[in-house]
Amino acid sequence: MSVSVIISNFNGAQFLPRLLDSLLAQRGATIEIIVVDRQSKDNSLDLLEDYPDVVVIQEPPASGLVTGYSAGTKVAKYEHLFFCNEDMWFDEDCIRKLQEQINLDARVAAADPWQWTYDGRDWLHGGVRFQRKRWDIDSPHPRYKISFTVPLDSGSRVPLPCAGAFLIHRDVFNELGGWDTSFFLDDEDIDLFIRAWQKEWLCVTVPDAKVYHAGGASNEQHLETAGQSVSTRRYISHYTSTLIIAIKYFSLPTNILGASNWLVRFANNVLKLRFGMAFRDLLVLKQVLQRAPKALKFRFQNSDWNSRKPGQKFFSQSEFQLG
C-alpha cells in the first residue's frame, strides 16, 4: 500500500529535519511527502531545498489547518492520505502499522496513532471516548466531554482520530466530501467523523503506531493578515465551530443546548471580569453569523443522513462511552 503524507508547516524549521528524516526512514510503506507551507518567515523553505523529492506548495496561514491539508490532497497521488502537523516525528513503523488496520470490507477507513510528547516522556493522545457530564463548555454537545487518553486495545473502534496525525483511505475521504475548510483549527476532525459515522465508516486506534508531538508550537505565532495571534484566532474559531457542528448535524433541541453553551461561557467571563475573553465571545457570534449560511446549506443537503442518524447521537452512542 502507498501513502501520501500531507504536512502543514507554519514557521516549523526547527522541527522539519527530524520530521522529514523520520518519514524517509519509514519501513514497509511507499510514501510521498507533500509539505503545505503556510508562507513561513523562518528558514523552512531553505531547509526543504535539502529534500528534493518533497513536494512543496504554498497556502496562506490565516486560511486554517484543513484548508492547507485540502490543498495537499489536490496534488497527492496515492491511495491513502496521512495528515500531520510539522512539529512531530514518527516511529519507523508508524505508517505501516496504521496501513495494516485499514480494511474497507470491514468498513475500517481510518486509523489513529497514539501521541507522546516530543521527548517521549508523557502520553498526549490515545483511545478516544465520550463521557456523560452535567455540562462541558468545550464540547459541541455540552452534555458530553471528549476524553483523548483512554487506554484501549489496538484495533478498538474510536469515534474520531486527532486531526494532527491520522491515516484515512482516499476513496472514503472523497466520499465524505473531504474537510470543511471553514474550520480554522480544532473540531474539524469531529465534523469529518460525524459524517463518517453517519455513513458507517469506522476509525480504529493503533497504540503501536507512535507519534511524538511538540504540541501547540504555532499558538503564539502572529497571523499578519488576520491581525491576531494563532491562539486568539483559535479560541474564536473553536467556539464558533462547536456551534457550527450543531447547526450542521443536530436536531433543534440539541441546537438550543449549543446556543446555551455560548451564553454560559459569555456570562461566566463577564461575571469573573474577564472582559477580553467576553469580547472574544462576541466575536464568536459574529463568526457564527458569517459561517451559518454555508452550514445551513450543508444541513439541507445532508438532511436524509441527519434524519436517520442525527449528529447528537454520535456522542451518546453506547460503543463510544467511557466507563
ChimeraX attribute file (.defattr): number of C-alpha atoms within 10 A of each C-alpha:
attribute: neighborCount
match mode: 1-to-1
recipient: residues
	/A:1	12
	/A:2	17
	/A:3	24
	/A:4	23
	/A:5	26
	/A:6	28
	/A:7	28
	/A:8	27
	/A:9	26
	/A:10	24
	/A:11	22
	/A:12	23
	/A:13	20
	/A:14	14
	/A:15	19
	/A:16	21
	/A:17	18
	/A:18	16
	/A:19	18
	/A:20	20
	/A:21	14
	/A:22	17
	/A:23	22
	/A:24	15
	/A:25	13
	/A:26	17
	/A:27	15
	/A:28	15
	/A:29	19
	/A:30	14
	/A:31	21
	/A:32	19
	/A:33	21
	/A:34	23
	/A:35	25
	/A:36	27
	/A:37	23
	/A:38	21
	/A:39	17
	/A:40	17
	/A:41	11
	/A:42	13
	/A:43	12
	/A:44	20
	/A:45	16
	/A:46	10
	/A:47	13
	/A:48	18
	/A:49	11
	/A:50	10
	/A:51	14
	/A:52	8
	/A:53	11
	/A:54	15
	/A:55	16
	/A:56	18
	/A:57	15
	/A:58	16
	/A:59	21
	/A:60	17
	/A:61	25
	/A:62	20
	/A:63	18
	/A:64	22
	/A:65	28
	/A:66	24
	/A:67	23
	/A:68	26
	/A:69	27
	/A:70	18
	/A:71	18
	/A:72	27
	/A:73	22
	/A:74	8
	/A:75	13
	/A:76	20
	/A:77	14
	/A:78	17
	/A:79	13
	/A:80	24
	/A:81	26
	/A:82	26
	/A:83	23
	/A:84	23
	/A:85	25
	/A:86	30
	/A:87	26
	/A:88	25
	/A:89	25
	/A:90	23
	/A:91	16
	/A:92	20
	/A:93	18
	/A:94	24
	/A:95	28
	/A:96	18
	/A:97	20
	/A:98	25
	/A:99	23
	/A:100	11
	/A:101	20
	/A:102	22
	/A:103	13
	/A:104	14
	/A:105	7
	/A:106	9
	/A:107	14
	/A:108	20
	/A:109	25
	/A:110	32
	/A:111	31
	/A:112	31
	/A:113	26
	/A:114	24
	/A:115	27
	/A:116	19
	/A:117	16
	/A:118	18
	/A:119	9
	/A:120	14
	/A:121	9
	/A:122	11
	/A:123	14
	/A:124	17
	/A:125	22
	/A:126	25
	/A:127	26
	/A:128	26
	/A:129	23
	/A:130	24
	/A:131	18
	/A:132	17
	/A:133	11
	/A:134	9
	/A:135	15
	/A:136	16
	/A:137	18
	/A:138	16
	/A:139	20
	/A:140	31
	/A:141	28
	/A:142	21
	/A:143	21
	/A:144	22
	/A:145	21
	/A:146	20
	/A:147	15
	/A:148	17
	/A:149	15
	/A:150	13
	/A:151	12
	/A:152	17
	/A:153	14
	/A:154	16
	/A:155	18
	/A:156	15
	/A:157	22
	/A:158	22
	/A:159	25
	/A:160	27
	/A:161	27
	/A:162	23
	/A:163	22
	/A:164	23
	/A:165	22
	/A:166	24
	/A:167	27
	/A:168	23
	/A:169	21
	/A:170	22
	/A:171	13
	/A:172	19
	/A:173	19
	/A:174	11
	/A:175	11
	/A:176	17
	/A:177	11
	/A:178	16
	/A:179	18
	/A:180	16
	/A:181	16
	/A:182	17
	/A:183	23
	/A:184	24
	/A:185	24
	/A:186	21
	/A:187	21
	/A:188	22
	/A:189	19
	/A:190	20
	/A:191	23
	/A:192	19
	/A:193	22
	/A:194	24
	/A:195	22
	/A:196	22
	/A:197	17
	/A:198	17
	/A:199	15
	/A:200	13
	/A:201	19
	/A:202	22
	/A:203	27
	/A:204	26
	/A:205	28
	/A:206	24
	/A:207	23
	/A:208	15
	/A:209	23
	/A:210	23
	/A:211	25
	/A:212	22
	/A:213	25
	/A:214	17
	/A:215	17
	/A:216	10
	/A:217	16
	/A:218	16
	/A:219	13
	/A:220	12
	/A:221	13
	/A:222	17
	/A:223	17
	/A:224	10
	/A:225	10
	/A:226	12
	/A:227	11
	/A:228	15
	/A:229	15
	/A:230	22
	/A:231	17
	/A:232	17
	/A:233	22
	/A:234	18
	/A:235	18
	/A:236	22
	/A:237	23
	/A:238	22
	/A:239	27
	/A:240	26
	/A:241	27
	/A:242	26
	/A:243	26
	/A:244	28
	/A:245	23
	/A:246	25
	/A:247	24
	/A:248	24
	/A:249	29
	/A:250	25
	/A:251	16
	/A:252	11
	/A:253	9
	/A:254	20
	/A:255	21
	/A:256	14
	/A:257	18
	/A:258	26
	/A:259	16
	/A:260	14
	/A:261	23
	/A:262	21
	/A:263	13
	/A:264	13
	/A:265	16
	/A:266	19
	/A:267	14
	/A:268	14
	/A:269	18
	/A:270	14
	/A:271	10
	/A:272	9
	/A:273	11
	/A:274	13
	/A:275	13
	/A:276	10
	/A:277	18
	/A:278	19
	/A:279	13
	/A:280	18
	/A:281	22
	/A:282	14
	/A:283	18
	/A:284	22
	/A:285	16
	/A:286	13
	/A:287	17
	/A:288	21
	/A:289	13
	/A:290	11
	/A:291	16
	/A:292	16
	/A:293	12
	/A:294	14
	/A:295	21
	/A:296	15
	/A:297	12
	/A:298	14
	/A:299	19
	/A:300	12
	/A:301	12
	/A:302	14
	/A:303	15
	/A:304	11
	/A:305	15
	/A:306	19
	/A:307	12
	/A:308	9
	/A:309	18
	/A:310	19
	/A:311	25
	/A:312	22
	/A:313	16
	/A:314	22
	/A:315	24
	/A:316	16
	/A:317	11
	/A:318	10
	/A:319	13
	/A:320	18
	/A:321	18
	/A:322	14
	/A:323	7
